[in-house]
Amino acid sequence: MSRPLHRGVSGGRIAESSQYSLDTQLKVRTEKDDVDRTRSPRDNASLSLRFLLSLIFPDSSSKSSLGENAFGSSPFNMGGIRSRQNLVLLFLKFILVLIVVLAISGSLWWTISISTSSRGYILRGYRRLQEQIISDLSDIGELSLGAARLKELEFCTPNFENHVPCFNSSKNSTLGYSDGDAYDRQCGRGIKETCLVLPPQNYKIPLRWPTGRDVIWVANVKLTAQQVLSSGSLTKRLMMLEEEQISFRSDSVMFDGIEDYSHQIAEMIGLRNESYFNQAGVRTVLDIGCGYGSFGAHLLSKQLLTMCIAKYEDSGSQVQLTLERGLPAMIGSFDSKMLPYPSLSFDMLHCAWCGIEWDQKDGIYLVEVDRVLRPGGYFVWTSPLTNTQSHRKKDNQKKWLFVRNFAENLCWDMLSQQDETVVWKKSSKKNCYASRKPSSAPPVCSKARDIESPYYRTLEPCIGGTHSPRWTPIEKRMTWPSRAYLSSAELDIHGVNSEDFAEDSLNWKSAVRNYWSLLSPLIFSDHPKRPGDEDPSPPFNMLRNVLDMNAQFGSFNSALLEAGKTVWVMNVVPTSGPNYLPLILDRGFVGVLHDWCEAFPTYPRTYDMVHANGLLSLLTSQKQRCPMLGLFSEIDRLLRPEGWLIVHDTVSHIEMARALATQLKWDARVVEIASNNEERLLVCQKPFFKRQPK
């Protein structure tokens, strides 16, 4: 029997000689058999590992011993085995060299394959990351100094009085855009302007509603007397220029034209007069190239809400003047991009001398009209081209025939044609598209291309909205104001629980009451009063144009109307949050999608109040954050002098906003919320800074 095996602690010792006799090898083999019988599985694994190492490093294995028993050489150290070891070692070395060569070759190929555009993209992404880091560090650094040491922003130069970022026509022309695209939206991410826009030298606070609907100050808009007097459109001819004012007197004999015109449209639809639009399912109207808003102002008295859209104009802007009158409007065009509205958004689209050539680009502008028009909705087009007398010119006849035939392919039914006005009704039935001739254009969009809420995407040459679960004819919808209260089935379409919706509505009713109680003492704080007297309530018409930057369900809008406030609300749904804009529009309100890292498509001094609930928390949670100072300078641009900002957010965000308000020279107050210690209100008022005369 061989002696018991006593294993070493670890490692091995160097043998004195590597040559052994055959007897020694036999002895080792005998001892190995005994060891195999007593070795544990763990020992077997250890020996296997050492054997593998001996194959890879034969020299070292032949010179090492394994513990006290000192197996001086491998029991398999014979000629044939050694040759096999050399072959294995050579094979392993070859594999290793091959792997290294392939790795180096692949890396070199990948490096060479990066094109110039790819490298530019990577560099641009790296630069954006650097700019974002610098911006964030700058914000943190400035805020850490405290409100007392923050540097106030400077005032912009006079050429910024009516400046609209993203619509810089001279800059776009310099960049190589054509005449049509030079006035289109060209907007990069991030608001660059961080100066305070001053009003014109003779600017005056707009008159309160409803007086301000009919009379505006000439100095408040970029409009010359020559533009008023030389204008040929019906809407502009209805204006009367006085010394400091532009008057749109609704009791003027000249305004009978607007009433007659709307009455004519109602009769062409089959109604007694325009007062029956609501009963026919018409609540929201998109007025394309709206002139100065007189058509929408008239329909407002009939409980119809009209959104005006028109191209950006350097002067004489339709949008700016319409907003100055307290009517909904925004900059928008059909040139190349989809409008920032969901499919099936409006009950009627109106175009009276709007300047759009509907026969151009294979009718793609009419396709966009069809996309935002609800089933059963109306398209009203007033143009000299529709008059049969103009068809004596072959070119005019060709344009008219194209529009008429294309409208038929869109499944529009031409209801009536009188003088220069034509009214079409969009089909309420989806099967109409399948019953068309196979070669009929345009085709129906596939489900992948039928995006319900596009954000300035390229115009699609196919019929959209047919895949939407919101496909409901306007005549089957509730009439206003019942439409504002969606049923459980309608809420299910939008993925909203009816109990959550009801709770949200109740919360906003309470919030609006609290807002007004907060604004009352602020408005009248400079007015003398006797001790013990209560502050009077603010006038119900102190606000007209309201911007809700994070509208959610539109319940803030609903609560304002229920409280009897004579306001209209631009409900903005941020692109970075849940998209409830289809729900808001289905309630009979107006709104738009927007990325708040970009400038809003409107002119300076547009809104009496800006409201932001939870917006700062939403924006700061995004991966690609936009600088908060740029956002607040944009709010300053949108607010009218003496306008109000109400921010509802967490304590940390409110403190940040208050510091930024200091930089903007705003009057700001933080208000605690009794029922919530983690949130605060920030109430700010923009001062009326006047430009000094030269």
C-alpha positions as CSV (number, residue, x, y, z in Angstrom):
1,M,0.0,0.0,0.0
2,S,1.3,3.4,-0.7
3,R,1.4,6.1,1.9
4,P,-1.5,8.4,2.3
5,L,-1.5,11.5,0.1
6,H,-0.9,14.7,2.0
7,R,-1.8,17.6,-0.3
8,G,0.0,20.9,-0.2
9,V,-1.5,24.2,0.7
10,S,-1.3,25.7,-2.7
11,G,1.0,26.3,-5.6
12,G,4.0,24.0,-6.2
13,R,7.8,23.9,-5.8
14,I,10.5,23.7,-8.5
15,A,11.9,20.2,-9.0
16,E,15.6,19.6,-9.1
17,S,15.6,17.5,-12.2
18,S,13.0,16.8,-15.0
19,Q,14.5,13.4,-16.0
20,Y,13.1,10.2,-14.4
21,S,13.6,6.5,-15.0
22,L,10.9,4.1,-16.1
23,D,10.7,2.7,-12.6
24,T,10.0,6.0,-11.2
25,Q,7.3,6.5,-13.7
26,L,5.7,3.2,-12.8
27,K,5.9,4.1,-9.1
28,V,4.2,7.3,-9.8
29,R,1.5,5.5,-11.8
30,T,0.9,3.2,-8.9
31,E,0.6,6.0,-6.5
32,K,-1.7,7.8,-8.9
33,D,-4.1,4.8,-8.8
34,D,-4.2,5.0,-5.1
35,V,-4.8,8.7,-5.1
36,D,-7.6,8.3,-7.7
37,R,-9.4,6.0,-5.3
38,T,-9.2,8.5,-2.4
39,R,-9.5,11.8,-4.4
40,S,-12.7,13.8,-4.1
41,P,-14.5,15.2,-7.2
42,R,-13.1,18.6,-6.2
43,D,-9.6,17.2,-6.5
44,N,-10.4,15.7,-9.9
45,A,-11.5,19.1,-11.1
46,S,-8.3,20.6,-9.8
47,L,-6.2,18.0,-11.5
48,S,-8.1,18.5,-14.7
49,L,-7.4,22.2,-14.6
50,R,-3.7,21.6,-14.0
51,F,-3.6,19.1,-16.9
52,L,-5.2,21.7,-19.2
53,L,-2.6,24.2,-18.1
54,S,0.1,21.7,-18.7
55,L,-1.1,21.3,-22.3
56,I,-0.9,25.0,-22.9
57,F,2.3,25.6,-20.9
58,P,4.3,22.4,-21.1
59,D,7.6,23.8,-20.0
60,S,6.3,25.1,-16.7
61,S,4.3,22.0,-16.0
62,S,7.3,19.8,-16.3
63,K,9.2,21.8,-13.8
64,S,6.6,22.0,-11.0
65,S,5.6,19.8,-8.2
66,L,2.2,19.3,-6.6
67,G,2.5,19.4,-2.8
68,E,4.5,17.3,-0.5
69,N,4.2,14.1,-2.5
70,A,6.1,15.8,-5.3
71,F,4.9,14.4,-8.5
72,G,8.0,15.6,-10.3
73,S,6.6,15.0,-13.8
74,S,3.4,14.2,-15.5
75,P,2.4,10.6,-15.7
76,F,1.6,11.2,-19.3
77,N,4.9,12.6,-20.3
78,M,5.7,10.2,-23.1
79,G,6.8,10.8,-26.7
80,G,3.4,10.3,-28.4
81,I,1.6,12.4,-25.8
82,R,4.2,15.2,-26.0
83,S,3.8,15.4,-29.8
84,R,0.0,15.7,-29.2
85,Q,0.7,18.5,-26.8
86,N,2.7,20.3,-29.3
87,L,0.0,20.0,-31.9
88,V,-2.7,21.3,-29.4
89,L,-0.4,24.2,-28.4
90,L,0.2,25.1,-32.0
91,F,-3.5,25.0,-32.8
92,L,-4.3,27.2,-29.8
93,K,-1.7,29.7,-30.9
94,F,-3.1,29.8,-34.4
95,I,-6.6,30.4,-33.1
96,L,-5.4,33.2,-30.9
97,V,-3.5,34.9,-33.7
98,L,-6.6,34.5,-36.0
99,I,-8.9,36.1,-33.4
100,V,-6.5,39.1,-33.0
101,V,-6.3,39.6,-36.8
102,L,-10.0,39.5,-37.2
103,A,-10.6,41.9,-34.3
104,I,-8.1,44.4,-35.7
105,S,-9.5,44.0,-39.3
106,G,-13.1,44.5,-38.1
107,S,-12.2,47.6,-36.1
108,L,-10.3,49.1,-39.0
109,W,-13.3,48.3,-41.4
110,W,-15.8,49.9,-39.0
111,T,-13.7,53.0,-38.6
112,I,-13.3,53.4,-42.4
113,S,-17.0,52.7,-43.0
114,I,-18.2,55.7,-41.0
115,S,-19.2,58.2,-43.6
116,T,-18.8,61.9,-43.4
117,S,-22.5,62.4,-42.6
118,S,-22.3,59.8,-39.8
119,R,-19.3,61.5,-38.2
120,G,-21.1,64.9,-38.5
121,Y,-24.2,63.4,-36.8
122,I,-22.1,62.0,-34.0
123,L,-20.3,65.4,-33.6
124,R,-23.6,67.3,-33.6
125,G,-25.0,64.9,-31.0
126,Y,-21.8,65.4,-28.9
127,R,-22.1,69.2,-29.3
128,R,-25.8,69.1,-28.3
129,L,-24.8,67.1,-25.2
130,Q,-22.1,69.6,-24.3
131,E,-24.5,72.5,-24.8
132,Q,-27.1,70.8,-22.6
133,I,-24.6,70.2,-19.9
134,I,-23.4,73.7,-20.0
135,S,-27.0,75.0,-20.0
136,D,-27.9,72.9,-17.0
137,L,-24.7,73.8,-15.1
138,S,-25.4,77.5,-15.9
139,D,-29.0,77.2,-14.5
140,I,-27.8,75.4,-11.4
141,G,-25.0,77.9,-10.9
142,E,-27.2,81.0,-11.3
143,L,-29.9,79.6,-9.1
144,S,-27.4,78.7,-6.4
145,L,-26.5,82.4,-6.1
146,G,-29.9,83.2,-4.8
147,A,-32.6,85.5,-6.2
148,A,-30.9,88.6,-5.0
149,R,-27.8,88.0,-7.1
150,L,-29.5,86.8,-10.3
151,K,-28.8,89.0,-13.3
152,E,-31.9,90.5,-14.9
153,L,-32.4,90.1,-18.6
154,E,-31.8,93.0,-20.9
155,F,-34.5,94.5,-23.2
156,C,-34.6,93.4,-26.8
157,T,-33.9,95.9,-29.6
158,P,-36.9,97.6,-31.3
159,N,-36.8,95.1,-34.2
160,F,-38.1,92.4,-31.9
161,E,-41.4,94.2,-31.2
162,N,-43.3,91.9,-33.5
163,H,-40.7,89.1,-33.8
164,V,-41.9,85.5,-34.0
165,P,-39.1,82.9,-33.6
166,C,-39.2,80.1,-36.1
167,F,-40.8,82.4,-38.7
168,N,-37.8,84.7,-39.5
169,S,-38.5,85.1,-43.2
170,S,-35.2,87.0,-43.9
171,K,-33.1,84.4,-42.1
172,N,-35.0,81.6,-43.9
173,S,-34.3,83.2,-47.3
174,T,-30.6,83.5,-46.4
175,L,-30.6,79.8,-45.6
176,G,-31.8,79.1,-49.1
177,Y,-35.5,78.5,-48.7
178,S,-37.8,79.4,-51.6
179,D,-40.3,82.2,-51.5
180,G,-43.1,79.9,-50.3
181,D,-41.0,78.1,-47.7
182,A,-39.3,81.3,-46.4
183,Y,-42.6,82.2,-44.6
184,D,-43.1,78.6,-43.4
185,R,-42.1,77.3,-40.0
186,Q,-38.4,76.5,-39.7
187,C,-37.9,75.8,-36.0
188,G,-34.9,74.2,-34.3
189,R,-35.0,72.7,-30.8
190,G,-34.2,75.2,-28.0
191,I,-35.4,78.8,-27.6
192,K,-32.4,81.1,-28.3
193,E,-33.9,84.5,-27.6
194,T,-33.4,85.4,-23.9
195,C,-34.2,89.1,-23.9
196,L,-37.4,90.9,-22.9
197,V,-39.6,92.1,-25.8
198,L,-40.8,95.6,-25.3
199,P,-44.1,96.8,-26.7
200,P,-44.3,99.5,-29.4
201,Q,-43.7,103.0,-28.2
202,N,-47.4,104.0,-28.2
203,Y,-48.8,100.7,-27.0
204,K,-51.9,100.8,-24.9
205,I,-53.6,98.1,-22.8
206,P,-56.4,96.5,-24.9
207,L,-60.0,97.5,-24.1
208,R,-61.9,95.0,-22.1
209,W,-64.2,92.5,-23.7
210,P,-66.6,92.8,-25.4
211,T,-65.6,96.4,-26.4
212,G,-62.1,95.1,-27.4
213,R,-63.7,92.8,-30.0
214,D,-64.9,95.8,-32.0
215,V,-62.3,98.5,-31.2
216,I,-58.5,98.1,-31.1
217,W,-55.6,100.5,-30.8
218,V,-53.7,101.1,-34.0
219,A,-50.3,101.2,-32.2
220,N,-50.8,97.7,-30.8
221,V,-50.5,96.0,-34.2
222,K,-48.1,96.2,-37.0
223,L,-50.6,97.7,-39.5
224,T,-50.5,100.8,-41.5
225,A,-53.4,103.0,-42.6
226,Q,-52.4,102.4,-46.2
227,Q,-52.8,98.6,-45.7
228,V,-56.3,99.1,-44.4
229,L,-57.4,101.5,-47.1
230,S,-55.8,99.6,-50.0
231,S,-57.1,96.2,-49.0
232,G,-59.5,94.5,-51.4
233,S,-60.9,91.7,-49.2
234,L,-64.4,92.0,-47.7
235,T,-63.2,91.6,-44.1
236,K,-60.6,94.3,-44.4
237,R,-63.0,96.7,-46.2
238,L,-65.3,96.4,-43.1
239,M,-62.7,98.1,-40.9
240,M,-62.9,101.8,-40.2
241,L,-59.7,103.6,-39.4
242,E,-59.9,106.4,-36.9
243,E,-57.2,108.6,-35.4
244,E,-55.8,106.0,-32.9
245,Q,-58.2,103.1,-33.3
246,I,-59.5,100.6,-35.8
247,S,-63.2,100.0,-35.4
248,F,-65.2,96.9,-36.3
249,R,-68.5,98.2,-35.2
250,S,-71.0,95.3,-35.3
251,D,-73.9,97.8,-35.5
252,S,-72.5,99.4,-38.7
253,V,-74.5,99.0,-41.9
254,M,-71.2,97.8,-43.5
255,F,-71.3,94.7,-41.3
256,D,-74.6,93.5,-42.8
257,G,-72.4,91.7,-45.4
258,I,-71.0,89.3,-42.8
259,E,-74.4,88.5,-41.4
260,D,-75.8,88.0,-44.9
261,Y,-72.8,85.8,-45.8
262,S,-73.2,83.5,-42.8
263,H,-76.9,83.4,-43.4
264,Q,-76.3,82.3,-47.0
265,I,-74.0,79.5,-45.9
266,A,-76.6,78.2,-43.4
267,E,-79.2,78.1,-46.2
268,M,-76.9,76.3,-48.5
269,I,-76.5,73.6,-45.8
270,G,-80.2,73.4,-45.5
271,L,-80.7,75.4,-42.3
272,R,-83.1,78.3,-41.7
273,N,-80.2,80.6,-40.6
274,E,-76.8,80.6,-38.8
275,S,-78.5,80.2,-35.4
276,Y,-79.1,76.6,-36.4
277,F,-75.5,75.7,-36.9
278,N,-75.3,74.2,-33.4
279,Q,-78.3,72.0,-33.9
280,A,-76.7,70.7,-37.1
281,G,-73.7,69.5,-35.1
282,V,-71.3,72.5,-35.8
283,R,-69.4,73.8,-32.8
284,T,-65.8,74.3,-33.9
285,V,-64.7,76.0,-37.1
286,L,-61.3,76.3,-38.7
287,D,-61.1,79.6,-40.6
288,I,-58.2,79.4,-43.1
289,G,-56.8,82.8,-44.0
290,C,-59.4,84.5,-41.8
291,G,-58.8,88.1,-42.8
292,Y,-59.1,89.9,-39.5
293,G,-61.6,87.5,-37.7
294,S,-64.9,89.1,-38.5
295,F,-66.5,85.9,-39.6
296,G,-65.5,84.2,-36.4
297,A,-66.5,87.2,-34.3
298,H,-70.0,86.9,-35.8
299,L,-70.3,83.1,-35.3
300,L,-69.2,83.6,-31.6
301,S,-72.6,85.0,-30.9
302,K,-74.1,81.8,-32.3
303,Q,-72.1,79.6,-29.8
304,L,-69.6,78.6,-32.4
305,L,-65.9,78.7,-31.6
306,T,-63.7,79.7,-34.6
307,M,-60.0,79.2,-34.8
308,C,-58.2,81.4,-37.3
309,I,-55.0,80.3,-39.0
310,A,-53.0,82.2,-41.5
311,K,-49.4,82.4,-42.7
312,Y,-46.8,84.5,-41.0
313,E,-46.8,88.1,-42.2
314,D,-44.1,90.7,-41.6
315,S,-46.8,93.4,-41.3
316,G,-50.6,93.6,-41.6
317,S,-50.9,90.2,-39.9
318,Q,-54.3,88.6,-39.9
319,V,-53.4,86.5,-36.9
320,Q,-52.0,89.4,-34.8
321,L,-55.0,91.6,-35.4
322,T,-57.5,88.8,-34.7
323,L,-55.8,88.0,-31.4
324,E,-55.8,91.7,-30.5
325,R,-59.6,91.5,-30.9
326,G,-59.7,88.7,-28.4
327,L,-60.5,85.9,-30.9
328,P,-58.7,82.5,-31.2
329,A,-55.9,82.5,-33.8
330,M,-52.5,81.1,-34.5
331,I,-49.9,81.1,-37.3
332,G,-50.2,78.1,-39.5
333,S,-50.0,77.2,-43.2
334,F,-50.5,74.3,-45.7
335,D,-47.3,74.8,-47.5
336,S,-45.5,71.6,-46.7
337,K,-46.4,70.3,-43.2
338,M,-49.4,68.9,-41.6
339,L,-51.3,71.2,-39.2
340,P,-50.6,70.4,-35.5
341,Y,-54.2,69.1,-35.0
342,P,-55.4,65.6,-34.7
343,S,-57.4,64.0,-37.4
344,L,-61.2,64.6,-37.2
345,S,-60.8,67.8,-35.2
346,F,-63.2,70.4,-36.7
347,D,-66.9,70.5,-37.7
348,M,-66.4,73.1,-40.4
349,L,-63.5,74.5,-42.5
350,H,-63.9,77.8,-44.1
351,C,-61.8,79.5,-46.8
352,A,-63.0,82.9,-48.1
353,W,-60.5,84.4,-50.5
354,C,-57.8,82.6,-48.4
355,G,-55.2,82.6,-51.2
356,I,-54.6,78.9,-51.2
357,E,-54.5,77.3,-54.7
358,W,-56.3,74.0,-53.9
359,D,-55.4,72.5,-57.3
360,Q,-51.7,72.7,-56.7
361,K,-49.4,69.7,-55.7
362,D,-52.0,67.1,-56.9
363,G,-54.6,68.3,-54.4
364,I,-52.6,67.5,-51.3
365,Y,-53.9,70.6,-49.5
366,L,-57.5,69.3,-49.9
367,V,-56.3,66.0,-48.5
368,E,-55.2,67.8,-45.3
369,V,-58.5,69.6,-45.1
370,D,-60.2,66.2,-45.3
371,R,-57.9,64.9,-42.5
372,V,-58.9,67.5,-39.9
373,L,-62.6,67.6,-40.9
374,R,-65.0,65.4,-39.0
375,P,-67.3,62.9,-40.7
376,G,-70.3,64.8,-41.9
377,G,-68.5,68.1,-41.6
378,Y,-68.6,71.0,-44.0
379,F,-66.0,72.7,-46.3
380,V,-67.0,76.2,-47.4
381,W,-65.0,77.7,-50.2
382,T,-65.6,81.3,-51.4
383,S,-63.5,82.2,-54.4
384,P,-63.9,83.9,-57.9
385,L,-62.9,80.5,-59.4
386,T,-66.2,79.0,-58.3
387,N,-68.2,81.6,-60.3
388,T,-69.3,80.3,-63.6
389,Q,-68.5,83.6,-65.3
390,S,-64.8,83.1,-64.5
391,H,-64.9,79.8,-66.3
392,R,-64.6,81.7,-69.6
393,K,-60.9,81.6,-69.0
394,K,-59.7,78.1,-69.7
395,D,-57.2,78.3,-66.9
396,N,-59.9,79.1,-64.3
397,Q,-62.2,76.4,-65.7
398,K,-59.3,73.9,-65.4
399,K,-58.7,74.7,-61.8
400,W,-62.3,74.6,-60.9
401,L,-62.9,71.2,-62.6
402,F,-59.8,69.7,-60.8
403,V,-61.1,70.8,-57.4
404,R,-64.7,69.6,-58.1
405,N,-63.5,66.2,-59.3
406,F,-61.0,65.8,-56.5
407,A,-63.6,66.6,-53.9
408,E,-65.8,63.9,-55.3
409,N,-62.9,61.4,-55.0
410,L,-62.6,62.5,-51.3
411,C,-66.2,61.4,-50.8
412,W,-67.4,64.9,-50.4
413,D,-71.0,65.7,-51.5
414,M,-71.4,69.2,-53.1
415,L,-74.5,70.5,-51.4
416,S,-74.9,73.9,-53.1
417,Q,-73.2,76.5,-55.3
418,Q,-74.3,80.1,-55.1
419,D,-72.4,83.1,-56.6
420,E,-68.8,82.6,-55.5
421,T,-69.5,80.1,-52.6
422,V,-69.5,76.4,-52.7
423,V,-70.4,74.1,-49.8
424,W,-69.3,70.4,-49.6
425,K,-70.3,67.8,-46.9
426,K,-67.8,65.1,-46.0
427,S,-69.1,61.6,-46.1
428,S,-70.2,60.0,-42.8
429,K,-69.7,56.5,-44.0
430,K,-66.3,54.8,-44.3
431,N,-67.5,52.4,-47.0
432,C,-67.7,55.3,-49.5
433,Y,-63.9,55.0,-50.0
434,A,-64.1,51.3,-50.9
435,S,-66.9,52.0,-53.4
436,R,-64.7,54.4,-55.4
437,K,-63.2,53.4,-58.7
438,P,-59.9,51.4,-58.3
439,S,-57.9,54.2,-60.0
440,S,-59.4,57.0,-57.9
441,A,-56.9,59.2,-56.1
442,P,-56.0,59.8,-53.4
443,P,-55.8,56.3,-51.7
444,V,-56.7,55.6,-48.1
445,C,-53.8,55.8,-45.7
446,S,-52.5,52.5,-44.3
447,K,-52.8,52.1,-40.5
448,A,-49.1,52.8,-40.1
449,R,-49.3,56.1,-42.0
450,D,-52.6,57.2,-40.5
451,I,-51.2,59.0,-37.5
452,E,-53.9,60.6,-35.4
453,S,-51.9,63.5,-34.0
454,P,-49.0,64.5,-36.3
455,Y,-46.7,67.3,-35.2
456,Y,-45.6,69.2,-38.2
457,R,-45.0,66.1,-40.3
458,T,-44.7,66.2,-44.0
459,L,-48.1,66.3,-45.8
460,E,-49.4,62.8,-46.6
461,P,-51.0,62.3,-50.1
462,C,-53.5,59.8,-48.7
463,I,-56.9,60.0,-46.8
464,G,-56.4,59.9,-43.1
465,G,-58.6,59.4,-40.1
466,T,-60.4,56.3,-41.3
467,H,-58.7,54.1,-38.8
468,S,-59.5,56.3,-35.8
469,P,-62.0,55.1,-33.2
470,R,-63.2,58.7,-33.0
471,W,-65.0,58.4,-36.4
472,T,-68.4,59.7,-35.4
473,P,-70.6,61.9,-37.7
474,I,-71.2,65.4,-36.3
475,E,-74.9,65.0,-36.4
476,K,-74.6,62.1,-33.9
477,R,-72.5,64.1,-31.4
478,M,-74.1,66.0,-28.6
479,T,-74.7,69.7,-29.3
480,W,-73.0,72.5,-27.3
481,P,-72.8,72.9,-24.4
482,S,-73.7,69.3,-23.6
483,R,-70.7,68.2,-25.8
484,A,-68.3,69.5,-23.1
485,Y,-69.4,66.6,-20.8
486,L,-68.3,63.4,-22.5
487,S,-70.1,60.2,-21.8
488,S,-68.4,57.1,-20.4
489,A,-68.3,55.4,-23.8
490,E,-66.6,58.5,-25.3
491,L,-64.1,58.6,-22.4
492,D,-63.3,55.0,-23.0
493,I,-62.2,55.8,-26.5
494,H,-59.6,58.1,-25.1
495,G,-58.5,55.7,-22.3
496,V,-59.9,57.9,-19.5
497,N,-61.8,56.6,-16.5
498,S,-65.1,58.4,-16.0
499,E,-64.5,58.7,-12.2
500,D,-61.0,60.2,-12.8
501,F,-62.6,62.7,-15.3
502,A,-65.3,63.7,-12.9
503,E,-62.8,64.2,-10.0
504,D,-60.5,66.3,-12.3
505,S,-63.5,68.5,-13.2
506,L,-64.4,69.1,-9.5
507,N,-60.8,69.9,-8.6
508,W,-60.6,72.5,-11.3
509,K,-63.9,74.2,-10.4
510,S,-62.4,74.7,-6.9
511,A,-59.0,75.8,-8.3
512,V,-60.7,78.5,-10.5
513,R,-62.5,79.9,-7.4
514,N,-59.2,80.0,-5.6
515,Y,-57.4,81.7,-8.5
516,W,-60.0,84.5,-8.6
517,S,-59.8,85.0,-4.8
518,L,-56.0,85.3,-5.1
519,L,-56.2,87.7,-8.1
520,S,-58.7,90.0,-6.4
521,P,-56.5,91.5,-3.7
522,L,-53.5,91.6,-6.2
523,I,-55.5,93.6,-8.7
524,F,-56.9,96.1,-6.2
525,S,-53.9,96.2,-3.8
526,D,-53.0,99.7,-5.1
527,H,-56.5,101.0,-4.7
528,P,-57.4,102.8,-1.4
529,K,-60.1,101.2,0.7
530,R,-61.5,101.7,4.1
531,P,-60.4,99.5,7.0
532,G,-62.6,96.4,7.3
533,D,-63.9,96.6,3.7
534,E,-63.5,93.4,1.7
535,D,-61.6,93.5,-1.6
536,P,-64.0,93.8,-4.5
537,S,-64.2,90.9,-6.9
538,P,-62.2,91.3,-10.1
539,P,-64.3,92.3,-13.2
540,F,-65.6,89.2,-15.0
541,N,-64.1,90.4,-18.3
542,M,-60.6,91.3,-17.0
543,L,-59.3,88.4,-19.0
544,R,-60.0,87.3,-22.5
545,N,-57.2,85.4,-24.1
546,V,-55.9,82.5,-21.9
547,L,-53.1,80.0,-22.6
548,D,-53.0,76.7,-20.8
549,M,-49.6,75.3,-21.3
550,N,-50.4,71.8,-20.0
551,A,-54.1,71.4,-20.6
552,Q,-54.5,67.7,-19.8
553,F,-58.3,67.0,-20.1
554,G,-59.2,70.7,-20.7
555,S,-60.9,70.9,-17.4
556,F,-59.4,74.3,-16.6
557,N,-61.1,75.6,-19.7
558,S,-64.4,74.0,-18.7
559,A,-64.2,75.4,-15.2
560,L,-63.6,78.9,-16.5
561,L,-66.7,78.8,-18.7
562,E,-68.9,77.3,-15.9
563,A,-67.8,80.1,-13.6
564,G,-69.1,82.6,-16.2
565,K,-65.8,83.9,-17.3
566,T,-65.9,85.4,-20.8
567,V,-62.7,83.8,-22.0
568,W,-61.4,81.5,-24.7
569,V,-58.6,79.1,-23.9
570,M,-55.8,77.9,-26.1
571,N,-55.4,74.4,-24.7
572,V,-51.8,73.3,-25.4
573,V,-50.9,69.6,-25.0
574,P,-47.1,69.2,-24.7
575,T,-45.6,66.6,-27.1
576,S,-43.6,65.2,-24.2
577,G,-46.6,64.2,-22.2
578,P,-49.8,62.1,-22.6
579,N,-51.8,63.3,-25.7
580,Y,-55.3,64.2,-24.7
581,L,-55.7,66.8,-27.4
582,P,-58.3,64.6,-29.3
583,L,-60.3,64.5,-26.1
584,I,-60.1,68.3,-25.7
585,L,-61.3,68.9,-29.2
586,D,-64.1,66.4,-28.9
587,R,-65.3,68.5,-25.9
588,G,-65.9,71.4,-28.2
589,F,-62.7,73.4,-27.2
590,V,-59.8,74.5,-29.3
591,G,-56.2,73.5,-28.8
592,V,-52.9,72.4,-30.4
593,L,-49.9,70.1,-29.9
594,H,-46.7,71.9,-29.0
595,D,-43.1,71.2,-28.0
596,W,-42.3,73.8,-25.3
597,C,-38.6,73.6,-26.2
598,E,-39.7,75.6,-29.3
599,A,-41.3,79.0,-29.6
600,F,-45.1,79.1,-29.8
601,P,-46.5,80.1,-33.2
602,T,-47.9,83.4,-32.3
603,Y,-47.0,87.1,-32.1
604,P,-45.8,88.9,-29.0
605,R,-48.3,90.3,-26.5
606,T,-51.0,87.7,-27.3
607,Y,-52.4,86.4,-24.0
608,D,-53.9,88.0,-20.8
609,M,-53.1,85.0,-18.7
610,V,-50.7,82.0,-19.0
611,H,-51.4,79.0,-16.9
612,A,-48.9,76.1,-16.2
613,N,-50.0,73.2,-14.1
614,G,-47.3,70.6,-13.6
615,L,-45.5,71.7,-16.7
616,L,-42.1,72.3,-15.1
617,S,-42.1,68.8,-13.5
618,L,-43.0,67.3,-16.9
619,L,-40.3,69.2,-18.8
620,T,-37.5,68.6,-16.3
621,S,-38.2,64.8,-16.3
622,Q,-37.3,64.5,-20.0
623,K,-34.0,63.2,-21.2
624,Q,-33.5,66.2,-23.6
625,R,-34.2,69.1,-21.3
626,C,-34.7,72.6,-22.6
627,P,-33.3,75.6,-20.6
628,M,-35.8,77.0,-18.2
629,L,-34.7,80.6,-18.8
630,G,-35.5,80.2,-22.5
631,L,-39.0,78.9,-21.6
632,F,-39.7,81.8,-19.2
633,S,-38.5,84.4,-21.7
634,E,-40.9,82.9,-24.2
635,I,-43.8,83.2,-21.7
636,D,-42.8,86.8,-21.3
637,R,-43.0,87.3,-25.0
638,L,-46.5,85.8,-25.1
639,L,-47.9,87.8,-22.2
640,R,-49.5,91.2,-22.6
641,P,-48.2,94.0,-20.4
642,E,-49.9,93.6,-17.0
643,G,-50.7,90.0,-17.9
644,W,-50.7,87.2,-15.4
645,L,-48.9,83.9,-15.0
646,I,-50.0,81.2,-12.6
647,V,-47.7,78.2,-12.0
648,H,-48.7,75.2,-10.0
649,D,-45.9,72.8,-9.3
650,T,-43.7,71.2,-6.6
651,V,-41.9,73.3,-4.0
652,S,-38.5,72.9,-5.7
653,H,-39.8,73.9,-9.1
654,I,-41.7,76.9,-7.7
655,E,-38.5,78.1,-6.1
656,M,-36.7,77.8,-9.4
657,A,-39.5,79.6,-11.2
658,R,-39.5,82.4,-8.6
659,A,-35.8,83.0,-9.2
660,L,-36.4,83.1,-12.9
661,A,-39.3,85.6,-12.4
662,T,-36.7,87.9,-10.7
663,Q,-34.6,87.8,-13.9
664,L,-37.6,88.7,-16.0
665,K,-38.4,91.7,-13.7
666,W,-41.9,90.2,-12.9
667,D,-43.8,90.8,-9.7
668,A,-44.1,87.4,-8.1
669,R,-45.7,85.9,-5.0
670,V,-45.5,82.3,-3.8
671,V,-48.8,81.0,-2.3
672,E,-49.0,77.9,-0.1
673,I,-51.6,75.3,-0.7
674,A,-53.3,74.3,2.6
675,S,-54.1,70.7,1.5
676,N,-50.7,69.9,0.0
677,N,-47.4,70.7,1.7
678,E,-45.4,69.4,-1.3
679,E,-46.8,71.9,-3.9
680,R,-47.0,75.7,-4.2
681,L,-48.6,78.3,-6.4
682,L,-46.6,81.1,-8.1
683,V,-48.6,84.1,-9.1
684,C,-46.7,86.6,-11.4
685,Q,-47.7,89.8,-13.1
686,K,-45.7,91.2,-16.1
687,P,-45.0,94.9,-15.6
688,F,-45.8,97.4,-18.3
689,F,-42.4,98.7,-19.4
690,K,-42.5,101.4,-22.0
691,R,-39.9,102.1,-24.6
692,Q,-38.3,105.5,-24.1
693,P,-38.7,107.9,-27.1
694,K,-35.6,108.5,-29.1
